[in-house]
Amino acid sequence: MLTIKILGSGCPNCQKLAYLTERAVAQLSIEAEIEKVTDYAKIAEYHVLSTPGLVVNEKVVSAGRIPSEAEITTFLATALSGD
Amino acid sequence: MTTMPLPSANLPARWTYGLVAIGAALWLIAYRLYEPAADWLVFGVLHLPPESRFGESLVFFVADVPKILLLLSGMIFLISLVRTFFSPERTRALLGGRREGLGNVLAAGLGVVTPFCSCSAVPLFIGFVEAGIPLGVTFSFLIAAPTINEVALAMLFALFGWRVAGLYVLTGITIAVVAGNIIGRLKMERFVEEFVWNIRETAGMAAERLTWRDRLLRAWESVKEIVGRVWIYVVVAIAIGAAIHGYVPQDALVGIMGKRAWWSVPLAVVIGIPLYSNAAGMIPIVAALIDKGASLGTALAFMMSVVGLSLPEAIILRRVLKPRLLIVFFAVIAIAIVLTGYLFNWIM
């Protein structure tokens, strides 16, 4: 079970990242909880200076850009095997 | 420090370099061919008389669209490639512990090369303040970063050449340094929302280690993203510019947008505020207006206002700045832009 967080104010880039992440989760058919974090104070706690940010199991894996779906799949697979 | 995998393309490095070389060759060929191709199409195929107004407007349009889209793509690729060497995290580390003065200059310079999106203005502001970077230095960065953005820079280069683009960069940096310094001197720390001072950071992201292949791929990604987003505005703006070029009489605008019209500079700044983020759609029209007698200082002030003073950004920054500081922030930039406009109208 993965905990995934999308950090961002809800801008178009954050929505796109959320969409790609949902697709990657569906494609891997894994169990994951996706949470959108829009509170700036919470975002800042992750040390993220540019949104959108992607957090997998409390680890920031990408910030300030939209990774491709293939990249997100690798992030998720790495997090699964790392457990 | 762990390395981040970048599986975006399973493309081997050698292939990436090959594709970049082919892309560059195609770019050069297209750049040599667009002008004769436009002439051939308008006067050869369509048989328009060369002296007709419509023919003149059309050839201007048909030649300018490929030229500007080519220059825009090429410039954005190069700027994005340079920016892969910088990140907001790295910039913050470089600015940490700097004093006002030199810190303002460094922050404004880094604002030009650090990738920045105004939707990230708040997390960036919080992160800078947390790292102990003085408020004035933070503002120098927050003024330079959106004002000297890749689209504005590429469009200015494409339409006016490197002199005006360079002038724009220098002016933008100067405004960022001076305005940031003034805000720093006003000691307005208490007008930052309290929660900003109380954030404790936990986990950070491991620094990415990028290969040249990754950098080239990311630069290509930003070309696709940015050009895909702005090309339609560029085409429409060139069409409007072409119509102005062919139909508006020479010097028609000297009276209202020329050097003598003192009120044109502040007016240009006010009109520019709601046109935020549309440098791509504004600059071709501004180029046509300059052609018809608008002065460079007024035009420069207008362009800076379009990209540097934005209502959406003000609304976003309201989350961390109390109204008083927000108003000071905007007023200082607006005054600096107006003064710059007058300065250029006076010396050019």
Interface residues (C-beta under 8 A of the other chain):
Chain A: L7 G8 S9 C11 N13 C14 Y40 A41 I43 A44 E45 Y46 H47 V48 L49 S50 T51 G53 E58 K59 V60 V61 S62 A63 G64 R65 P67 S68 A70 E71 T73 T74 F75 T78
Chain B: M4 P5 L6 P7 S8 A9 N10 S87 P88 E89 R92 P115 F116 C117 C119 S120 V122 P123 L124 I126 G127 F128 E130 F195 I199 R200 E201 T202 A203 G204 M205 R218 E221 I316 R319 V320
